Amino acid sequence: MRVPFAMGVGGTFDVMAGLTRRAPRWMQRSGLEWFYRFLQEPRRMFRRYFIEDMGFFGLLAIAMLQRLVGPKRARREA
C-alpha cells in the first residue's frame, strides 16, 4: 500500500456506539490504548496485533534503519 497517510478508525466506531470504552488517560498518553483494547478482547485482537501487524513492524524497522544509515552515496571512480 503506497499511500502517504493511513488511519485506522474502526475502534472509534465501537467507542462512539457505546460497545467499548476508551483506555484510561494514562494509557492514552503512553500510547498503550491498543494494549487496553487487546486486554478487553484478547481473542479478537490477538491475530490483528500479533500476527497481521508483524509485516508492518518489519517495514517500520526497515524504514527506521534506512533513516539511521542515511541515503546510499555513490562511490567516486578514480
mmCIF file as gemmi writes it, N, C-alpha and C atoms, coordinates in Angstrom:
data_model
loop_
_atom_site.group_PDB
_atom_site.id
_atom_site.type_symbol
_atom_site.label_atom_id
_atom_site.label_alt_id
_atom_site.label_comp_id
_atom_site.label_asym_id
_atom_site.label_entity_id
_atom_site.label_seq_id
_atom_site.pdbx_PDB_ins_code
_atom_site.Cartn_x
_atom_site.Cartn_y
_atom_site.Cartn_z
_atom_site.occupancy
_atom_site.B_iso_or_equiv
_atom_site.pdbx_formal_charge
_atom_site.auth_seq_id
_atom_site.auth_asym_id
_atom_site.pdbx_PDB_model_num
ATOM 1 N N . MET Axp A 1 ? 0.845 -1.167 0 1 0 ? 1 A 1
ATOM 2 C CA . MET Axp A 1 ? 0 0 0 1 0 ? 1 A 1
ATOM 3 C C . MET Axp A 1 ? 0.896 1.237 0 1 0 ? 1 A 1
ATOM 4 N N . ARG Axp A 2 ? 0.946 1.924 -1.096 1 0 ? 2 A 1
ATOM 5 C CA . ARG Axp A 2 ? 1.801 3.107 -1.208 1 0 ? 2 A 1
ATOM 6 C C . ARG Axp A 2 ? 0.956 4.37 -1.076 1 0 ? 2 A 1
ATOM 7 N N . VAL Axp A 3 ? 0.656 4.71 0.156 1 0 ? 3 A 1
ATOM 8 C CA . VAL Axp A 3 ? -0.093 5.931 0.434 1 0 ? 3 A 1
ATOM 9 C C . VAL Axp A 3 ? 0.693 6.738 1.461 1 0 ? 3 A 1
ATOM 10 N N . PRO Axp A 4 ? 0.635 8.065 1.391 1 0 ? 4 A 1
ATOM 11 C CA . PRO Axp A 4 ? 1.409 8.864 2.338 1 0 ? 4 A 1
ATOM 12 C C . PRO Axp A 4 ? 0.848 8.845 3.756 1 0 ? 4 A 1
ATOM 13 N N . PHE Axp A 5 ? -0.433 8.512 3.901 1 0 ? 5 A 1
ATOM 14 C CA . PHE Axp A 5 ? -1.049 8.536 5.227 1 0 ? 5 A 1
ATOM 15 C C . PHE Axp A 5 ? -2.202 7.539 5.268 1 0 ? 5 A 1
ATOM 16 N N . ALA Axp A 6 ? -2.28 6.789 6.332 1 0 ? 6 A 1
ATOM 17 C CA . ALA Axp A 6 ? -3.401 5.866 6.542 1 0 ? 6 A 1
ATOM 18 C C . ALA Axp A 6 ? -3.803 5.946 8.01 1 0 ? 6 A 1
ATOM 19 N N . MET Axp A 7 ? -5.094 5.835 8.259 1 0 ? 7 A 1
ATOM 20 C CA . MET Axp A 7 ? -5.568 5.961 9.636 1 0 ? 7 A 1
ATOM 21 C C . MET Axp A 7 ? -6.661 4.928 9.904 1 0 ? 7 A 1
ATOM 22 N N . GLY Axp A 8 ? -6.466 4.136 10.932 1 0 ? 8 A 1
ATOM 23 C CA . GLY Axp A 8 ? -7.485 3.173 11.319 1 0 ? 8 A 1
ATOM 24 C C . GLY Axp A 8 ? -8.477 3.819 12.274 1 0 ? 8 A 1
ATOM 25 N N . VAL Axp A 9 ? -9.745 3.68 11.983 1 0 ? 9 A 1
ATOM 26 C CA . VAL Axp A 9 ? -10.762 4.312 12.819 1 0 ? 9 A 1
ATOM 27 C C . VAL Axp A 9 ? -11.804 3.314 13.319 1 0 ? 9 A 1
ATOM 28 N N . GLY Axp A 10 ? -11.592 2.03 13.103 1 0 ? 10 A 1
ATOM 29 C CA . GLY Axp A 10 ? -12.576 1.026 13.489 1 0 ? 10 A 1
ATOM 30 C C . GLY Axp A 10 ? -12.923 1.05 14.965 1 0 ? 10 A 1
ATOM 31 N N . GLY Axp A 11 ? -11.921 1.205 15.823 1 0 ? 11 A 1
ATOM 32 C CA . GLY Axp A 11 ? -12.166 1.263 17.258 1 0 ? 11 A 1
ATOM 33 C C . GLY Axp A 11 ? -12.967 2.486 17.662 1 0 ? 11 A 1
ATOM 34 N N . THR Axp A 12 ? -12.827 3.559 16.899 1 0 ? 12 A 1
ATOM 35 C CA . THR Axp A 12 ? -13.579 4.778 17.179 1 0 ? 12 A 1
ATOM 36 C C . THR Axp A 12 ? -15.076 4.522 17.071 1 0 ? 12 A 1
ATOM 37 N N . PHE Axp A 13 ? -15.471 3.766 16.052 1 0 ? 13 A 1
ATOM 38 C CA . PHE Axp A 13 ? -16.888 3.461 15.88 1 0 ? 13 A 1
ATOM 39 C C . PHE Axp A 13 ? -17.424 2.645 17.056 1 0 ? 13 A 1
ATOM 40 N N . ASP Axp A 14 ? -16.623 1.706 17.555 1 0 ? 14 A 1
ATOM 41 C CA . ASP Axp A 14 ? -17.042 0.907 18.712 1 0 ? 14 A 1
ATOM 42 C C . ASP Axp A 14 ? -17.248 1.787 19.943 1 0 ? 14 A 1
ATOM 43 N N . VAL Axp A 15 ? -16.358 2.752 20.154 1 0 ? 15 A 1
ATOM 44 C CA . VAL Axp A 15 ? -16.468 3.652 21.306 1 0 ? 15 A 1
ATOM 45 C C . VAL Axp A 15 ? -17.681 4.56 21.151 1 0 ? 15 A 1
ATOM 46 N N . MET Axp A 16 ? -17.853 5.146 19.97 1 0 ? 16 A 1
ATOM 47 C CA . MET Axp A 16 ? -18.981 6.053 19.732 1 0 ? 16 A 1
ATOM 48 C C . MET Axp A 16 ? -20.326 5.33 19.863 1 0 ? 16 A 1
ATOM 49 N N . ALA Axp A 17 ? -20.363 4.058 19.493 1 0 ? 17 A 1
ATOM 50 C CA . ALA Axp A 17 ? -21.599 3.278 19.593 1 0 ? 17 A 1
ATOM 51 C C . ALA Axp A 17 ? -21.839 2.761 21.011 1 0 ? 17 A 1
ATOM 52 N N . GLY Axp A 18 ? -20.862 2.969 21.906 1 0 ? 18 A 1
ATOM 53 C CA . GLY Axp A 18 ? -21.014 2.513 23.282 1 0 ? 18 A 1
ATOM 54 C C . GLY Axp A 18 ? -20.724 1.036 23.473 1 0 ? 18 A 1
ATOM 55 N N . LEU Axp A 19 ? -20.093 0.401 22.477 1 0 ? 19 A 1
ATOM 56 C CA . LEU Axp A 19 ? -19.783 -1.026 22.579 1 0 ? 19 A 1
ATOM 57 C C . LEU Axp A 19 ? -18.545 -1.286 23.425 1 0 ? 19 A 1
ATOM 58 N N . THR Axp A 20 ? -17.609 -0.348 23.417 1 0 ? 20 A 1
ATOM 59 C CA . THR Axp A 20 ? -16.388 -0.468 24.22 1 0 ? 20 A 1
ATOM 60 C C . THR Axp A 20 ? -16.082 0.882 24.845 1 0 ? 20 A 1
ATOM 61 N N . ARG Axp A 21 ? -15.188 0.859 25.824 1 0 ? 21 A 1
ATOM 62 C CA . ARG Axp A 21 ? -14.766 2.103 26.473 1 0 ? 21 A 1
ATOM 63 C C . ARG Axp A 21 ? -13.337 2.414 26.078 1 0 ? 21 A 1
ATOM 64 N N . ARG Axp A 22 ? -12.997 3.685 26.143 1 0 ? 22 A 1
ATOM 65 C CA . ARG Axp A 22 ? -11.618 4.085 25.867 1 0 ? 22 A 1
ATOM 66 C C . ARG Axp A 22 ? -10.728 3.702 27.037 1 0 ? 22 A 1
ATOM 67 N N . ALA Axp A 23 ? -9.457 3.622 26.753 1 0 ? 23 A 1
ATOM 68 C CA . ALA Axp A 23 ? -8.476 3.302 27.786 1 0 ? 23 A 1
ATOM 69 C C . ALA Axp A 23 ? -8.371 4.463 28.774 1 0 ? 23 A 1
ATOM 70 N N . PRO Axp A 24 ? -7.878 4.191 29.982 1 0 ? 24 A 1
ATOM 71 C CA . PRO Axp A 24 ? -7.636 5.286 30.931 1 0 ? 24 A 1
ATOM 72 C C . PRO Axp A 24 ? -6.668 6.308 30.322 1 0 ? 24 A 1
ATOM 73 N N . ARG Axp A 25 ? -6.773 7.545 30.789 1 0 ? 25 A 1
ATOM 74 C CA . ARG Axp A 25 ? -5.956 8.639 30.226 1 0 ? 25 A 1
ATOM 75 C C . ARG Axp A 25 ? -4.462 8.309 30.213 1 0 ? 25 A 1
ATOM 76 N N . TRP Axp A 26 ? -3.953 7.705 31.294 1 0 ? 26 A 1
ATOM 77 C CA . TRP Axp A 26 ? -2.516 7.441 31.343 1 0 ? 26 A 1
ATOM 78 C C . TRP Axp A 26 ? -2.1 6.476 30.239 1 0 ? 26 A 1
ATOM 79 N N . MET Axp A 27 ? -2.98 5.535 29.885 1 0 ? 27 A 1
ATOM 80 C CA . MET Axp A 27 ? -2.669 4.598 28.798 1 0 ? 27 A 1
ATOM 81 C C . MET Axp A 27 ? -2.743 5.319 27.453 1 0 ? 27 A 1
ATOM 82 N N . GLN Axp A 28 ? -3.696 6.23 27.31 1 0 ? 28 A 1
ATOM 83 C CA . GLN Axp A 28 ? -3.799 7.008 26.079 1 0 ? 28 A 1
ATOM 84 C C . GLN Axp A 28 ? -2.536 7.841 25.879 1 0 ? 28 A 1
ATOM 85 N N . ARG Axp A 29 ? -2.106 8.517 26.945 1 0 ? 29 A 1
ATOM 86 C CA . ARG Axp A 29 ? -0.913 9.375 26.852 1 0 ? 29 A 1
ATOM 87 C C . ARG Axp A 29 ? 0.36 8.565 26.615 1 0 ? 29 A 1
ATOM 88 N N . SER Axp A 30 ? 0.383 7.333 27.085 1 0 ? 30 A 1
ATOM 89 C CA . SER Axp A 30 ? 1.572 6.481 26.937 1 0 ? 30 A 1
ATOM 90 C C . SER Axp A 30 ? 1.592 5.706 25.628 1 0 ? 30 A 1
ATOM 91 N N . GLY Axp A 31 ? 0.544 5.854 24.819 1 0 ? 31 A 1
ATOM 92 C CA . GLY Axp A 31 ? 0.479 5.118 23.559 1 0 ? 31 A 1
ATOM 93 C C . GLY Axp A 31 ? 0.103 3.657 23.746 1 0 ? 31 A 1
ATOM 94 N N . LEU Axp A 32 ? -0.58 3.347 24.836 1 0 ? 32 A 1
ATOM 95 C CA . LEU Axp A 32 ? -0.93 1.959 25.14 1 0 ? 32 A 1
ATOM 96 C C . LEU Axp A 32 ? -2.414 1.657 24.966 1 0 ? 32 A 1
ATOM 97 N N . GLU Axp A 33 ? -3.127 2.517 24.268 1 0 ? 33 A 1
ATOM 98 C CA . GLU Axp A 33 ? -4.558 2.284 24.082 1 0 ? 33 A 1
ATOM 99 C C . GLU Axp A 33 ? -4.802 0.979 23.324 1 0 ? 33 A 1
ATOM 100 N N . TRP Axp A 34 ? -3.917 0.648 22.401 1 0 ? 34 A 1
ATOM 101 C CA . TRP Axp A 34 ? -4.032 -0.622 21.666 1 0 ? 34 A 1
ATOM 102 C C . TRP Axp A 34 ? -3.964 -1.802 22.636 1 0 ? 34 A 1
ATOM 103 N N . PHE Axp A 35 ? -3.103 -1.697 23.656 1 0 ? 35 A 1
ATOM 104 C CA . PHE Axp A 35 ? -2.952 -2.782 24.624 1 0 ? 35 A 1
ATOM 105 C C . PHE Axp A 35 ? -4.216 -2.919 25.477 1 0 ? 35 A 1
ATOM 106 N N . TYR Axp A 36 ? -4.837 -1.802 25.812 1 0 ? 36 A 1
ATOM 107 C CA . TYR Axp A 36 ? -6.103 -1.818 26.546 1 0 ? 36 A 1
ATOM 108 C C . TYR Axp A 36 ? -7.17 -2.538 25.73 1 0 ? 36 A 1
ATOM 109 N N . ARG Axp A 37 ? -7.24 -2.238 24.436 1 0 ? 37 A 1
ATOM 110 C CA . ARG Axp A 37 ? -8.197 -2.923 23.557 1 0 ? 37 A 1
ATOM 111 C C . ARG Axp A 37 ? -7.904 -4.418 23.513 1 0 ? 37 A 1
ATOM 112 N N . PHE Axp A 38 ? -6.614 -4.757 23.459 1 0 ? 38 A 1
ATOM 113 C CA . PHE Axp A 38 ? -6.233 -6.174 23.449 1 0 ? 38 A 1
ATOM 114 C C . PHE Axp A 38 ? -6.707 -6.867 24.726 1 0 ? 38 A 1
ATOM 115 N N . LEU Axp A 39 ? -6.541 -6.206 25.871 1 0 ? 39 A 1
ATOM 116 C CA . LEU Axp A 39 ? -6.976 -6.8 27.134 1 0 ? 39 A 1
ATOM 117 C C . LEU Axp A 39 ? -8.496 -6.949 27.199 1 0 ? 39 A 1
ATOM 118 N N . GLN Axp A 40 ? -9.234 -6.053 26.557 1 0 ? 40 A 1
ATOM 119 C CA . GLN Axp A 40 ? -10.694 -6.15 26.541 1 0 ? 40 A 1
ATOM 120 C C . GLN Axp A 40 ? -11.181 -7.296 25.663 1 0 ? 40 A 1
ATOM 121 N N . GLU Axp A 41 ? -10.519 -7.508 24.531 1 0 ? 41 A 1
ATOM 122 C CA . GLU Axp A 41 ? -10.955 -8.535 23.571 1 0 ? 41 A 1
ATOM 123 C C . GLU Axp A 41 ? -9.756 -9.332 23.054 1 0 ? 41 A 1
ATOM 124 N N . PRO Axp A 42 ? -9.118 -10.115 23.919 1 0 ? 42 A 1
ATOM 125 C CA . PRO Axp A 42 ? -7.889 -10.803 23.501 1 0 ? 42 A 1
ATOM 126 C C . PRO Axp A 42 ? -8.076 -11.776 22.335 1 0 ? 42 A 1
ATOM 127 N N . ARG Axp A 43 ? -9.18 -12.501 22.31 1 0 ? 43 A 1
ATOM 128 C CA . ARG Axp A 43 ? -9.378 -13.47 21.22 1 0 ? 43 A 1
ATOM 129 C C . ARG Axp A 43 ? -9.516 -12.764 19.878 1 0 ? 43 A 1
ATOM 130 N N . ARG Axp A 44 ? -10.215 -11.647 19.869 1 0 ? 44 A 1
ATOM 131 C CA . ARG Axp A 44 ? -10.438 -10.91 18.629 1 0 ? 44 A 1
ATOM 132 C C . ARG Axp A 44 ? -9.188 -10.143 18.194 1 0 ? 44 A 1
ATOM 133 N N . MET Axp A 45 ? -8.463 -9.577 19.137 1 0 ? 45 A 1
ATOM 134 C CA . MET Axp A 45 ? -7.352 -8.691 18.803 1 0 ? 45 A 1
ATOM 135 C C . MET Axp A 45 ? -6.005 -9.396 18.647 1 0 ? 45 A 1
ATOM 136 N N . PHE Axp A 46 ? -5.869 -10.611 19.172 1 0 ? 46 A 1
ATOM 137 C CA . PHE Axp A 46 ? -4.573 -11.286 19.109 1 0 ? 46 A 1
ATOM 138 C C . PHE Axp A 46 ? -4.076 -11.403 17.68 1 0 ? 46 A 1
ATOM 139 N N . ARG Axp A 47 ? -4.903 -11.937 16.804 1 0 ? 47 A 1
ATOM 140 C CA . ARG Axp A 47 ? -4.488 -12.127 15.411 1 0 ? 47 A 1
ATOM 141 C C . ARG Axp A 47 ? -4.126 -10.792 14.764 1 0 ? 47 A 1
ATOM 142 N N . ARG Axp A 48 ? -4.942 -9.782 15 1 0 ? 48 A 1
ATOM 143 C CA . ARG Axp A 48 ? -4.705 -8.475 14.386 1 0 ? 48 A 1
ATOM 144 C C . ARG Axp A 48 ? -3.382 -7.871 14.841 1 0 ? 48 A 1
ATOM 145 N N . TYR Axp A 49 ? -3.155 -7.848 16.152 1 0 ? 49 A 1
ATOM 146 C CA . TYR Axp A 49 ? -1.982 -7.163 16.685 1 0 ? 49 A 1
ATOM 147 C C . TYR Axp A 49 ? -0.695 -7.97 16.595 1 0 ? 49 A 1
ATOM 148 N N . PHE Axp A 50 ? -0.77 -9.274 16.803 1 0 ? 50 A 1
ATOM 149 C CA . PHE Axp A 50 ? 0.451 -10.06 16.921 1 0 ? 50 A 1
ATOM 150 C C . PHE Axp A 50 ? 0.776 -10.927 15.715 1 0 ? 50 A 1
ATOM 151 N N . ILE Axp A 51 ? -0.133 -11.041 14.755 1 0 ? 51 A 1
ATOM 152 C CA . ILE Axp A 51 ? 0.147 -11.821 13.551 1 0 ? 51 A 1
ATOM 153 C C . ILE Axp A 51 ? 0.086 -10.934 12.315 1 0 ? 51 A 1
ATOM 154 N N . GLU Axp A 52 ? -1.065 -10.298 12.098 1 0 ? 52 A 1
ATOM 155 C CA . GLU Axp A 52 ? -1.235 -9.494 10.89 1 0 ? 52 A 1
ATOM 156 C C . GLU Axp A 52 ? -0.364 -8.24 10.881 1 0 ? 52 A 1
ATOM 157 N N . ASP Axp A 53 ? -0.118 -7.636 12.04 1 0 ? 53 A 1
ATOM 158 C CA . ASP Axp A 53 ? 0.66 -6.401 12.091 1 0 ? 53 A 1
ATOM 159 C C . ASP Axp A 53 ? 2.169 -6.631 12.047 1 0 ? 53 A 1
ATOM 160 N N . MET Axp A 54 ? 2.63 -7.872 12.117 1 0 ? 54 A 1
ATOM 161 C CA . MET Axp A 54 ? 4.068 -8.126 12.095 1 0 ? 54 A 1
ATOM 162 C C . MET Axp A 54 ? 4.708 -7.645 10.791 1 0 ? 54 A 1
ATOM 163 N N . GLY Axp A 55 ? 3.999 -7.759 9.69 1 0 ? 55 A 1
ATOM 164 C CA . GLY Axp A 55 ? 4.517 -7.241 8.424 1 0 ? 55 A 1
ATOM 165 C C . GLY Axp A 55 ? 4.754 -5.75 8.498 1 0 ? 55 A 1
ATOM 166 N N . PHE Axp A 56 ? 3.85 -5.042 9.158 1 0 ? 56 A 1
ATOM 167 C CA . PHE Axp A 56 ? 4.006 -3.597 9.328 1 0 ? 56 A 1
ATOM 168 C C . PHE Axp A 56 ? 5.243 -3.291 10.159 1 0 ? 56 A 1
ATOM 169 N N . PHE Axp A 57 ? 5.443 -4.034 11.234 1 0 ? 57 A 1
ATOM 170 C CA . PHE Axp A 57 ? 6.597 -3.777 12.086 1 0 ? 57 A 1
ATOM 171 C C . PHE Axp A 57 ? 7.907 -4.064 11.36 1 0 ? 57 A 1
ATOM 172 N N . GLY Axp A 58 ? 7.904 -5.039 10.472 1 0 ? 58 A 1
ATOM 173 C CA . GLY Axp A 58 ? 9.084 -5.286 9.645 1 0 ? 58 A 1
ATOM 174 C C . GLY Axp A 58 ? 9.378 -4.108 8.737 1 0 ? 58 A 1
ATOM 175 N N . LEU Axp A 59 ? 8.349 -3.579 8.083 1 0 ? 59 A 1
ATOM 176 C CA . LEU Axp A 59 ? 8.525 -2.402 7.222 1 0 ? 59 A 1
ATOM 177 C C . LEU Axp A 59 ? 8.966 -1.188 8.029 1 0 ? 59 A 1
ATOM 178 N N . LEU Axp A 60 ? 8.412 -1.039 9.227 1 0 ? 60 A 1
ATOM 179 C CA . LEU Axp A 60 ? 8.793 0.069 10.095 1 0 ? 60 A 1
ATOM 180 C C . LEU Axp A 60 ? 10.266 -0.032 10.489 1 0 ? 60 A 1
ATOM 181 N N . ALA Axp A 61 ? 10.724 -1.229 10.828 1 0 ? 61 A 1
ATOM 182 C CA . ALA Axp A 61 ? 12.126 -1.429 11.201 1 0 ? 61 A 1
ATOM 183 C C . ALA Axp A 61 ? 13.051 -1.097 10.039 1 0 ? 61 A 1
ATOM 184 N N . ILE Axp A 62 ? 12.685 -1.511 8.838 1 0 ? 62 A 1
ATOM 185 C CA . ILE Axp A 62 ? 13.497 -1.207 7.656 1 0 ? 62 A 1
ATOM 186 C C . ILE Axp A 62 ? 13.563 0.296 7.43 1 0 ? 62 A 1
ATOM 187 N N . ALA Axp A 63 ? 12.424 0.974 7.525 1 0 ? 63 A 1
ATOM 188 C CA . ALA Axp A 63 ? 12.389 2.423 7.325 1 0 ? 63 A 1
ATOM 189 C C . ALA Axp A 63 ? 13.236 3.143 8.369 1 0 ? 63 A 1
ATOM 190 N N . MET Axp A 64 ? 13.179 2.679 9.617 1 0 ? 64 A 1
ATOM 191 C CA . MET Axp A 64 ? 13.972 3.313 10.674 1 0 ? 64 A 1
ATOM 192 C C . MET Axp A 64 ? 15.465 3.098 10.443 1 0 ? 64 A 1
ATOM 193 N N . LEU Axp A 65 ? 15.838 1.907 10.008 1 0 ? 65 A 1
ATOM 194 C CA . LEU Axp A 65 ? 17.247 1.64 9.711 1 0 ? 65 A 1
ATOM 195 C C . LEU Axp A 65 ? 17.737 2.495 8.551 1 0 ? 65 A 1
ATOM 196 N N . GLN Axp A 66 ? 16.914 2.651 7.537 1 0 ? 66 A 1
ATOM 197 C CA . GLN Axp A 66 ? 17.297 3.479 6.4 1 0 ? 66 A 1
ATOM 198 C C . GLN Axp A 66 ? 17.496 4.928 6.822 1 0 ? 66 A 1
ATOM 199 N N . ARG Axp A 67 ? 16.678 5.412 7.724 1 0 ? 67 A 1
ATOM 200 C CA . ARG Axp A 67 ? 16.845 6.784 8.213 1 0 ? 67 A 1
ATOM 201 C C . ARG Axp A 67 ? 18.117 6.91 9.033 1 0 ? 67 A 1
ATOM 202 N N . LEU Axp A 68 ? 18.427 5.874 9.804 1 0 ? 68 A 1
ATOM 203 C CA . LEU Axp A 68 ? 19.634 5.891 10.628 1 0 ? 68 A 1
ATOM 204 C C . LEU Axp A 68 ? 20.893 5.878 9.774 1 0 ? 68 A 1
ATOM 205 N N . VAL Axp A 69 ? 20.908 4.994 8.788 1 0 ? 69 A 1
ATOM 206 C CA . VAL Axp A 69 ? 22.081 4.825 7.94 1 0 ? 69 A 1
ATOM 207 C C . VAL Axp A 69 ? 22.202 5.974 6.949 1 0 ? 69 A 1
ATOM 208 N N . GLY Axp A 70 ? 21.098 6.492 6.487 1 0 ? 70 A 1
ATOM 209 C CA . GLY Axp A 70 ? 21.106 7.578 5.518 1 0 ? 70 A 1
ATOM 210 C C . GLY Axp A 70 ? 21.103 7.036 4.107 1 0 ? 70 A 1
ATOM 211 N N . PRO Axp A 71 ? 20.966 7.943 3.142 1 0 ? 71 A 1
ATOM 212 C CA . PRO Axp A 71 ? 20.93 7.503 1.744 1 0 ? 71 A 1
ATOM 213 C C . PRO Axp A 71 ? 22.272 6.934 1.3 1 0 ? 71 A 1
ATOM 214 N N . LYS Axp A 72 ? 22.21 6.011 0.36 1 0 ? 72 A 1
ATOM 215 C CA . LYS Axp A 72 ? 23.444 5.438 -0.18 1 0 ? 72 A 1
ATOM 216 C C . LYS Axp A 72 ? 24.156 6.501 -1.003 1 0 ? 72 A 1
ATOM 217 N N . ARG Axp A 73 ? 25.438 6.582 -0.836 1 0 ? 73 A 1
ATOM 218 C CA . ARG Axp A 73 ? 26.222 7.555 -1.589 1 0 ? 73 A 1
ATOM 219 C C . ARG Axp A 73 ? 26.968 6.842 -2.703 1 0 ? 73 A 1
ATOM 220 N N . ALA Axp A 74 ? 26.985 7.464 -3.843 1 0 ? 74 A 1
ATOM 221 C CA . ALA Axp A 74 ? 27.703 6.885 -4.986 1 0 ? 74 A 1
ATOM 222 C C . ALA Axp A 74 ? 29.201 6.951 -4.722 1 0 ? 74 A 1
ATOM 223 N N . ARG Axp A 75 ? 29.904 5.888 -5.074 1 0 ? 75 A 1
ATOM 224 C CA . ARG Axp A 75 ? 31.356 5.861 -4.902 1 0 ? 75 A 1
ATOM 225 C C . ARG Axp A 75 ? 32.003 6.592 -6.06 1 0 ? 75 A 1
ATOM 226 N N . ARG Axp A 76 ? 33.012 7.355 -5.753 1 0 ? 76 A 1
ATOM 227 C CA . ARG Axp A 76 ? 33.744 8.071 -6.799 1 0 ? 76 A 1
ATOM 228 C C . ARG Axp A 76 ? 34.692 7.122 -7.503 1 0 ? 76 A 1
ATOM 229 N N . GLU Axp A 77 ? 34.683 7.199 -8.799 1 0 ? 77 A 1
ATOM 230 C CA . GLU Axp A 77 ? 35.616 6.402 -9.599 1 0 ? 77 A 1
ATOM 231 C C . GLU Axp A 77 ? 36.913 7.187 -9.745 1 0 ? 77 A 1
ATOM 232 N N . ALA Axp A 78 ? 38.058 6.554 -9.586 1 0 ? 78 A 1
ATOM 233 C CA . ALA Axp A 78 ? 39.355 7.245 -9.698 1 0 ? 78 A 1
ATOM 234 C C . ALA Axp A 78 ? 39.872 7.219 -11.106 1 0 ? 78 A 1
